[in-house]
Amino acid sequence: MVEDDIQRWTSKRRTALVVSILKGETSTQEAARKHGLTVGDVEKWVELAMAGMENQLRSRPKEDEALKDERIKQLERKVGQMTLDMDILKEAMRPYRPTEGRTSDE
């Protein structure tokens, strides 16, 4: 069994991995492959670390609750954009779909 299979991804381990990426010692893809992680997970860790560092380096850091509210708003905007994209794609595909079996919301 590989050492990474036994160890949990504690905040300390995630931090060390993110630091090695930021230092250029490894890439996101290499780190994900080496440790059996998804690239998305590693990218999320890097993104969270960067946001945390930016906040801590502010002259007046935001409180955790304010950071959560800001992240929720960001995700709500993203969901809205994705919903709009899906609606556009559905409308664009309408001429190519068979008329049988359509539901009332299509």
N, CA, C and O atoms as a GROMACS GRO file, in nm:
protein
  424
    1MET      N    1   0.084  -0.118   0.000
    1MET     CA    2   0.000   0.000   0.000
    1MET      C    3   0.089   0.125   0.000
    1MET      O    4   0.189   0.130   0.072
    2VAL      N    5   0.052   0.224  -0.080
    2VAL     CA    6   0.129   0.347  -0.091
    2VAL      C    7   0.108   0.432   0.034
    2VAL      O    8   0.001   0.429   0.096
    3GLU      N    9   0.209   0.508   0.069
    3GLU     CA   10   0.203   0.592   0.188
    3GLU      C   11   0.084   0.688   0.184
    3GLU      O   12   0.020   0.710   0.287
    4ASP      N   13   0.053   0.745   0.066
    4ASP     CA   14  -0.058   0.840   0.053
    4ASP      C   15  -0.192   0.774   0.078
    4ASP      O   16  -0.288   0.841   0.117
    5ASP      N   17  -0.202   0.642   0.057
    5ASP     CA   18  -0.328   0.571   0.081
    5ASP      C   19  -0.360   0.567   0.230
    5ASP      O   20  -0.476   0.562   0.269
    6ILE      N   21  -0.257   0.569   0.313
    6ILE     CA   22  -0.273   0.556   0.456
    6ILE      C   23  -0.300   0.692   0.520
    6ILE      O   24  -0.383   0.703   0.610
    7GLN      N   25  -0.229   0.794   0.476
    7GLN     CA   26  -0.240   0.925   0.537
    7GLN      C   27  -0.365   0.999   0.490
    7GLN      O   28  -0.407   0.987   0.375
    8ARG      N   29  -0.422   1.074   0.581
    8ARG     CA   30  -0.537   1.158   0.547
    8ARG      C   31  -0.487   1.291   0.493
    8ARG      O   32  -0.374   1.332   0.519
    9TRP      N   33  -0.570   1.358   0.418
    9TRP     CA   34  -0.534   1.489   0.365
    9TRP      C   35  -0.573   1.596   0.466
    9TRP      O   36  -0.675   1.664   0.453
   10THR      N   37  -0.488   1.608   0.569
   10THR     CA   38  -0.510   1.709   0.673
   10THR      C   39  -0.479   1.847   0.615
   10THR      O   40  -0.424   1.859   0.505
   11SER      N   41  -0.516   1.949   0.689
   11SER     CA   42  -0.489   2.085   0.641
   11SER      C   43  -0.338   2.108   0.626
   11SER      O   44  -0.295   2.182   0.537
   12LYS      N   45  -0.260   2.045   0.712
   12LYS     CA   46  -0.115   2.059   0.704
   12LYS      C   47  -0.060   1.998   0.574
   12LYS      O   48   0.026   2.057   0.508
   13ARG      N   49  -0.110   1.880   0.538
   13ARG     CA   50  -0.067   1.814   0.413
   13ARG      C   51  -0.113   1.893   0.292
   13ARG      O   52  -0.037   1.909   0.196
   14ARG      N   53  -0.238   1.942   0.295
   14ARG     CA   54  -0.289   2.021   0.182
   14ARG      C   55  -0.205   2.148   0.166
   14ARG      O   56  -0.171   2.187   0.055
   15THR      N   57  -0.173   2.211   0.279
   15THR     CA   58  -0.092   2.333   0.275
   15THR      C   59   0.045   2.305   0.213
   15THR      O   60   0.091   2.381   0.128
   16ALA      N   61   0.109   2.198   0.256
   16ALA     CA   62   0.241   2.164   0.202
   16ALA      C   63   0.234   2.140   0.052
   16ALA      O   64   0.323   2.181  -0.023
   17LEU      N   65   0.128   2.073   0.007
   17LEU     CA   66   0.112   2.046  -0.136
   17LEU      C   67   0.091   2.176  -0.214
   17LEU      O   68   0.150   2.196  -0.320
   18VAL      N   69   0.006   2.263  -0.161
   18VAL     CA   70  -0.021   2.392  -0.227
   18VAL      C   71   0.106   2.476  -0.232
   18VAL      O   72   0.135   2.538  -0.334
   19VAL      N   73   0.182   2.479  -0.125
   19VAL     CA   74   0.307   2.556  -0.122
   19VAL      C   75   0.405   2.504  -0.227
   19VAL      O   76   0.471   2.582  -0.294
   20SER      N   77   0.413   2.372  -0.241
   20SER     CA   78   0.504   2.317  -0.342
   20SER      C   79   0.459   2.355  -0.484
   20SER      O   80   0.542   2.374  -0.572
   21ILE      N   81   0.329   2.367  -0.504
   21ILE     CA   82   0.278   2.411  -0.634
   21ILE      C   83   0.311   2.559  -0.656
   21ILE      O   84   0.357   2.598  -0.763
   22LEU      N   85   0.287   2.641  -0.553
   22LEU     CA   86   0.315   2.784  -0.565
   22LEU      C   87   0.463   2.813  -0.584
   22LEU      O   88   0.500   2.910  -0.650
   23LYS      N   89   0.548   2.730  -0.526
   23LYS     CA   90   0.693   2.746  -0.543
   23LYS      C   91   0.741   2.698  -0.679
   23LYS      O   92   0.855   2.722  -0.718
   24GLY      N   93   0.654   2.630  -0.752
   24GLY     CA   94   0.692   2.578  -0.883
   24GLY      C   95   0.764   2.445  -0.876
   24GLY      O   96   0.823   2.401  -0.975
   25GLU      N   97   0.761   2.381  -0.761
   25GLU     CA   98   0.828   2.251  -0.746
   25GLU      C   99   0.750   2.140  -0.815
   25GLU      O  100   0.808   2.037  -0.852
   26THR      N  101   0.621   2.160  -0.833
   26THR     CA  102   0.536   2.063  -0.902
   26THR      C  103   0.420   2.139  -0.964
   26THR      O  104   0.394   2.254  -0.929
   27SER      N  105   0.351   2.074  -1.055
   27SER     CA  106   0.233   2.136  -1.116
   27SER      C  107   0.108   2.077  -1.052
   27SER      O  108   0.115   1.975  -0.983
   28THR      N  109  -0.003   2.140  -1.076
   28THR     CA  110  -0.130   2.090  -1.024
   28THR      C  111  -0.156   1.949  -1.077
   28THR      O  112  -0.196   1.860  -1.002
   29GLN      N  113  -0.134   1.931  -1.207
   29GLN     CA  114  -0.159   1.801  -1.269
   29GLN      C  115  -0.066   1.693  -1.215
   29GLN      O  116  -0.110   1.582  -1.187
   30GLU      N  117   0.062   1.727  -1.199
   30GLU     CA  118   0.158   1.630  -1.146
   30GLU      C  119   0.122   1.591  -1.002
   30GLU      O  120   0.128   1.474  -0.965
   31ALA      N  121   0.085   1.690  -0.922
   31ALA     CA  122   0.051   1.664  -0.782
   31ALA      C  123  -0.073   1.574  -0.774
   31ALA      O  124  -0.077   1.480  -0.695
   32ALA      N  125  -0.172   1.604  -0.856
   32ALA     CA  126  -0.294   1.523  -0.856
   32ALA      C  127  -0.263   1.379  -0.895
   32ALA      O  128  -0.309   1.285  -0.830
   33ARG      N  129  -0.186   1.363  -1.000
   33ARG     CA  130  -0.153   1.228  -1.048
   33ARG      C  131  -0.071   1.152  -0.944
   33ARG      O  132  -0.098   1.035  -0.917
   34LYS      N  133   0.028   1.218  -0.886
   34LYS     CA  134   0.117   1.153  -0.790
   34LYS      C  135   0.042   1.106  -0.665
   34LYS      O  136   0.073   1.000  -0.609
   35HIS      N  137  -0.057   1.184  -0.622
   35HIS     CA  138  -0.125   1.154  -0.496
   35HIS      C  139  -0.264   1.094  -0.515
   35HIS      O  140  -0.337   1.074  -0.418
   36GLY      N  141  -0.301   1.065  -0.639
   36GLY     CA  142  -0.430   1.003  -0.664
   36GLY      C  143  -0.548   1.095  -0.635
   36GLY      O  144  -0.653   1.051  -0.590
   37LEU      N  145  -0.529   1.224  -0.662
   37LEU     CA  146  -0.634   1.323  -0.640
   37LEU      C  147  -0.688   1.370  -0.774
   37LEU      O  148  -0.629   1.342  -0.879
   38THR      N  149  -0.799   1.441  -0.772
   38THR     CA  150  -0.847   1.501  -0.896
   38THR      C  151  -0.780   1.637  -0.913
   38THR      O  152  -0.746   1.704  -0.814
   39VAL      N  153  -0.762   1.678  -1.036
   39VAL     CA  154  -0.705   1.810  -1.063
   39VAL      C  155  -0.796   1.916  -1.004
   39VAL      O  156  -0.749   2.017  -0.951
   40GLY      N  157  -0.927   1.894  -1.012
   40GLY     CA  158  -1.023   1.989  -0.956
   40GLY      C  159  -1.006   2.010  -0.807
   40GLY      O  160  -1.014   2.123  -0.758
   41ASP      N  161  -0.982   1.901  -0.734
   41ASP     CA  162  -0.959   1.913  -0.588
   41ASP      C  163  -0.835   1.996  -0.559
   41ASP      O  164  -0.836   2.085  -0.474
   42VAL      N  165  -0.727   1.966  -0.630
   42VAL     CA  166  -0.602   2.038  -0.606
   42VAL      C  167  -0.618   2.185  -0.644
   42VAL      O  168  -0.571   2.273  -0.572
   43GLU      N  169  -0.684   2.212  -0.757
   43GLU     CA  170  -0.707   2.351  -0.798
   43GLU      C  171  -0.790   2.425  -0.694
   43GLU      O  172  -0.766   2.543  -0.668
   44LYS      N  173  -0.888   2.357  -0.636
   44LYS     CA  174  -0.972   2.419  -0.533
   44LYS      C  175  -0.887   2.455  -0.411
   44LYS      O  176  -0.903   2.564  -0.355
   45TRP      N  177  -0.797   2.364  -0.370
   45TRP     CA  178  -0.710   2.393  -0.257
   45TRP      C  179  -0.623   2.515  -0.284
   45TRP      O  180  -0.605   2.600  -0.196
   46VAL      N  181  -0.569   2.524  -0.405
   46VAL     CA  182  -0.484   2.638  -0.441
   46VAL      C  183  -0.568   2.766  -0.437
   46VAL      O  184  -0.523   2.869  -0.385
   47GLU      N  185  -0.689   2.760  -0.494
   47GLU     CA  186  -0.777   2.876  -0.495
   47GLU      C  187  -0.811   2.922  -0.354
   47GLU      O  188  -0.807   3.041  -0.324
   48LEU      N  189  -0.844   2.827  -0.266
   48LEU     CA  190  -0.876   2.861  -0.128
   48LEU      C  191  -0.756   2.920  -0.055
   48LEU      O  192  -0.769   3.015   0.022
   49ALA      N  193  -0.639   2.865  -0.082
   49ALA     CA  194  -0.517   2.916  -0.018
   49ALA      C  195  -0.488   3.059  -0.063
   49ALA      O  196  -0.452   3.144   0.019
   50MET      N  197  -0.505   3.084  -0.192
   50MET     CA  198  -0.479   3.218  -0.243
   50MET      C  199  -0.579   3.319  -0.184
   50MET      O  200  -0.541   3.430  -0.147
   51ALA      N  201  -0.705   3.279  -0.175
   51ALA     CA  202  -0.806   3.368  -0.117
   51ALA      C  203  -0.775   3.396   0.030
   51ALA      O  204  -0.788   3.509   0.077
   52GLY      N  205  -0.733   3.292   0.102
   52GLY     CA  206  -0.698   3.309   0.243
   52GLY      C  207  -0.578   3.400   0.262
   52GLY      O  208  -0.575   3.484   0.352
   53MET      N  209  -0.478   3.382   0.176
   53MET     CA  210  -0.359   3.467   0.186
   53MET      C  211  -0.394   3.612   0.154
   53MET      O  212  -0.350   3.705   0.223
   54GLU      N  213  -0.474   3.630   0.050
   54GLU     CA  214  -0.513   3.766   0.013
   54GLU      C  215  -0.586   3.834   0.128
   54GLU      O  216  -0.560   3.950   0.160
   55ASN      N  217  -0.677   3.761   0.190
   55ASN     CA  218  -0.752   3.818   0.302
   55ASN      C  219  -0.660   3.850   0.419
   55ASN      O  220  -0.672   3.956   0.480
   56GLN      N  221  -0.568   3.761   0.452
   56GLN     CA  222  -0.479   3.782   0.567
   56GLN      C  223  -0.382   3.897   0.544
   56GLN      O  224  -0.333   3.957   0.639
   57LEU      N  225  -0.354   3.928   0.418
   57LEU     CA  226  -0.261   4.037   0.389
   57LEU      C  227  -0.332   4.173   0.375
   57LEU      O  228  -0.266   4.274   0.351
   58ARG      N  229  -0.462   4.175   0.389
   58ARG     CA  230  -0.536   4.301   0.388
   58ARG      C  231  -0.503   4.379   0.515
   58ARG      O  232  -0.466   4.322   0.617
   59SER      N  233  -0.515   4.509   0.506
   59SER     CA  234  -0.492   4.590   0.626
   59SER      C  235  -0.603   4.564   0.729
   59SER      O  236  -0.580   4.575   0.849
   60ARG      N  237  -0.723   4.528   0.682
   60ARG     CA  238  -0.833   4.491   0.770
   60ARG      C  239  -0.896   4.363   0.716
   60ARG      O  240  -0.990   4.370   0.637
   61PRO      N  241  -0.846   4.246   0.757
   61PRO     CA  242  -0.899   4.119   0.706
   61PRO      C  243  -1.049   4.104   0.732
   61PRO      O  244  -1.101   4.148   0.834
   62LYS      N  245  -1.116   4.041   0.636
   62LYS     CA  246  -1.259   4.015   0.650
   62LYS      C  247  -1.280   3.901   0.749
   62LYS      O  248  -1.194   3.814   0.764
   63GLU      N  249  -1.393   3.903   0.815
   63GLU     CA  250  -1.430   3.796   0.906
   63GLU      C  251  -1.471   3.673   0.826
   63GLU      O  252  -1.507   3.684   0.709
   64ASP      N  253  -1.466   3.557   0.889
   64ASP     CA  254  -1.503   3.432   0.823
   64ASP      C  255  -1.644   3.437   0.764
   64ASP      O  256  -1.667   3.389   0.653
   65GLU      N  257  -1.736   3.496   0.837
   65GLU     CA  258  -1.876   3.502   0.790
   65GLU      C  259  -1.886   3.586   0.663
   65GLU      O  260  -1.960   3.551   0.571
   66ALA      N  261  -1.814   3.695   0.658
   66ALA     CA  262  -1.814   3.781   0.538
   66ALA      C  263  -1.754   3.706   0.420
   66ALA      O  264  -1.802   3.719   0.307
   67LEU      N  265  -1.649   3.629   0.446
   67LEU     CA  266  -1.587   3.550   0.339
   67LEU      C  267  -1.684   3.444   0.287
   67LEU      O  268  -1.693   3.421   0.166
   68LYS      N  269  -1.758   3.381   0.378
   68LYS     CA  270  -1.857   3.280   0.337
   68LYS      C  271  -1.966   3.345   0.253
   68LYS      O  272  -2.005   3.290   0.150
   69ASP      N  273  -2.015   3.460   0.297
   69ASP     CA  274  -2.120   3.530   0.222
   69ASP      C  275  -2.072   3.568   0.082
   69ASP      O  276  -2.145   3.555  -0.015
   70GLU      N  277  -1.948   3.614   0.074
   70GLU     CA  278  -1.890   3.651  -0.055
   70GLU      C  279  -1.879   3.528  -0.147
   70GLU      O  280  -1.909   3.537  -0.266
   71ARG      N  281  -1.837   3.416  -0.092
   71ARG     CA  282  -1.824   3.292  -0.170
   71ARG      C  283  -1.961   3.243  -0.216
   71ARG      O  284  -1.976   3.196  -0.329
   72ILE      N  285  -2.062   3.252  -0.129
   72ILE     CA  286  -2.198   3.212  -0.166
   72ILE      C  287  -2.248   3.297  -0.283
   72ILE      O  288  -2.306   3.244  -0.378
   73LYS      N  289  -2.227   3.427  -0.276
   73LYS     CA  290  -2.270   3.515  -0.385
   73LYS      C  291  -2.198   3.479  -0.515
   73LYS      O  292  -2.259   3.478  -0.622
   74GLN      N  293  -2.069   3.450  -0.506
   74GLN     CA  294  -1.991   3.412  -0.624
   74GLN      C  295  -2.046   3.283  -0.684
   74GLN      O  296  -2.062   3.273  -0.806
   75LEU      N  297  -2.076   3.186  -0.601
   75LEU     CA  298  -2.131   3.059  -0.650
   75LEU      C  299  -2.272   3.076  -0.706
   75LEU      O  300  -2.308   3.011  -0.804
   76GLU      N  301  -2.352   3.161  -0.644
   76GLU     CA  302  -2.487   3.188  -0.697
   76GLU      C  303  -2.479   3.249  -0.836
   76GLU      O  304  -2.558   3.214  -0.924
   77ARG      N  305  -2.384   3.341  -0.857
   77ARG     CA  306  -2.366   3.400  -0.990
   77ARG      C  307  -2.326   3.294  -1.092
   77ARG      O  308  -2.374   3.293  -1.205
   78LYS      N  309  -2.237   3.204  -1.049
   78LYS     CA  310  -2.193   3.097  -1.139
   78LYS      C  311  -2.308   3.003  -1.175
   78LYS      O  312  -2.323   2.965  -1.291
   79VAL      N  313  -2.390   2.967  -1.077
   79VAL     CA  314  -2.506   2.881  -1.102
   79VAL      C  315  -2.601   2.952  -1.198
   79VAL      O  316  -2.655   2.889  -1.289
   80GLY      N  317  -2.624   3.081  -1.177
   80GLY     CA  318  -2.710   3.157  -1.267
   80GLY      C  319  -2.659   3.156  -1.409
   80GLY      O  320  -2.736   3.138  -1.504
   81GLN      N  321  -2.528   3.176  -1.425
   81GLN     CA  322  -2.468   3.175  -1.558
   81GLN      C  323  -2.480   3.037  -1.622
   81GLN      O  324  -2.509   3.025  -1.741
   82MET      N  325  -2.456   2.932  -1.544
   82MET     CA  326  -2.466   2.795  -1.596
   82MET      C  327  -2.611   2.764  -1.636
   82MET      O  328  -2.634   2.696  -1.736
   83THR      N  329  -2.707   2.811  -1.558
   83THR     CA  330  -2.848   2.790  -1.591
   83THR      C  331  -2.882   2.860  -1.722
   83THR      O  332  -2.951   2.803  -1.807
   84LEU      N  333  -2.835   2.982  -1.738
   84LEU     CA  334  -2.857   3.055  -1.861
   84LEU      C  335  -2.794   2.982  -1.980
   84LEU      O  336  -2.856   2.970  -2.086
   85ASP      N  337  -2.672   2.933  -1.962
   85ASP     CA  338  -2.605   2.857  -2.067
   85ASP      C  339  -2.684   2.733  -2.106
   85ASP      O  340  -2.697   2.702  -2.224
   86MET      N  341  -2.738   2.662  -2.006
   86MET     CA  342  -2.818   2.542  -2.034
   86MET      C  343  -2.945   2.577  -2.111
   86MET      O  344  -2.983   2.507  -2.204
   87ASP      N  345  -3.010   2.686  -2.072
   87ASP     CA  346  -3.130   2.729  -2.142
   87ASP      C  347  -3.101   2.762  -2.288
   87ASP      O  348  -3.178   2.727  -2.377
   88ILE      N  349  -2.989   2.829  -2.312
   88ILE     CA  350  -2.949   2.863  -2.449
   88ILE      C  351  -2.922   2.737  -2.528
   88ILE      O  352  -2.964   2.725  -2.643
   89LEU      N  353  -2.851   2.642  -2.468
   89LEU     CA  354  -2.822   2.516  -2.537
   89LEU      C  355  -2.949   2.437  -2.567
   89LEU      O  356  -2.963   2.381  -2.676
   90LYS      N  357  -3.040   2.432  -2.471
   90LYS     CA  358  -3.167   2.361  -2.494
   90LYS      C  359  -3.242   2.423  -2.612
   90LYS      O  360  -3.294   2.351  -2.698
   91GLU      N  361  -3.246   2.555  -2.615
   91GLU     CA  362  -3.317   2.624  -2.723
   91GLU      C  363  -3.248   2.599  -2.857
   91GLU      O  364  -3.314   2.580  -2.959
   92ALA      N  365  -3.116   2.599  -2.857
   92ALA     CA  366  -3.042   2.575  -2.981
   92ALA      C  367  -3.061   2.433  -3.032
   92ALA      O  368  -3.057   2.409  -3.152
   93MET      N  369  -3.082   2.338  -2.942
   93MET     CA  370  -3.098   2.198  -2.980
   93MET      C  371  -3.242   2.163  -3.016
   93MET      O  372  -3.267   2.056  -3.072
   94ARG      N  373  -3.336   2.250  -2.986
   94ARG     CA  374  -3.478   2.221  -3.008
   94ARG      C  375  -3.508   2.173  -3.150
   94ARG      O  376  -3.581   2.075  -3.164
   95PRO      N  377  -3.455   2.235  -3.257
   95PRO     CA  378  -3.488   2.188  -3.392
   95PRO      C  379  -3.438   2.046  -3.423
   95PRO      O  380  -3.488   1.982  -3.515
   96TYR      N  381  -3.342   1.999  -3.348
   96TYR     CA  382  -3.281   1.868  -3.375
   96TYR      C  383  -3.339   1.757  -3.290
   96TYR      O  384  -3.301   1.641  -3.306
   97ARG      N  385  -3.431   1.789  -3.201
   97ARG     CA  386  -3.489   1.690  -3.111
   97ARG      C  387  -3.621   1.639  -3.167
   97ARG      O  388  -3.697   1.716  -3.226
   98PRO      N  389  -3.649   1.513  -3.149
   98PRO     CA  390  -3.778   1.461  -3.196
   98PRO      C  391  -3.892   1.523  -3.116
   98PRO      O  392  -3.875   1.554  -2.998
   99THR      N  393  -4.006   1.541  -3.179
   99THR     CA  394  -4.121   1.602  -3.111
   99THR      C  395  -4.189   1.506  -3.016
   99THR      O  396  -4.258   1.549  -2.924
  100GLU      N  397  -4.172   1.378  -3.036
  100GLU     CA  398  -4.234   1.278  -2.950
  100GLU      C  399  -4.161   1.274  -2.815
  100GLU      O  400  -4.039   1.286  -2.809
  101GLY      N  401  -4.238   1.256  -2.710
  101GLY     CA  402  -4.178   1.237  -2.579
  101GLY      C  403  -4.138   1.366  -2.511
  101GLY      O  404  -4.077   1.361  -2.404
  102ARG      N  405  -4.170   1.480  -2.568
  102ARG     CA  406  -4.134   1.607  -2.502
  102ARG      C  407  -4.225   1.629  -2.382
  102ARG      O  408  -4.343   1.594  -2.382
  103THR      N  409  -4.166   1.689  -2.282
  103THR     CA  410  -4.246   1.725  -2.166
  103THR      C  411  -4.288   1.871  -2.181
  103THR      O  412  -4.237   1.941  -2.269
  104SER      N  413  -4.377   1.917  -2.098
  104SER     CA  414  -4.430   2.052  -2.110
  104SER      C  415  -4.326   2.160  -2.080
  104SER      O  416  -4.342   2.274  -2.124
  105ASP      N  417  -4.219   2.126  -2.008
  105ASP     CA  418  -4.118   2.228  -1.975
  105ASP      C  419  -4.007   2.237  -2.078
  105ASP      O  420  -3.915   2.317  -2.061
  106GLU      N  421  -4.013   2.159  -2.183
  106GLU     CA  422  -3.908   2.165  -2.285
  106GLU      C  423  -3.946   2.261  -2.394
  106GLU      O  424  -3.870   2.280  -2.489
   0.00000   0.00000   0.00000
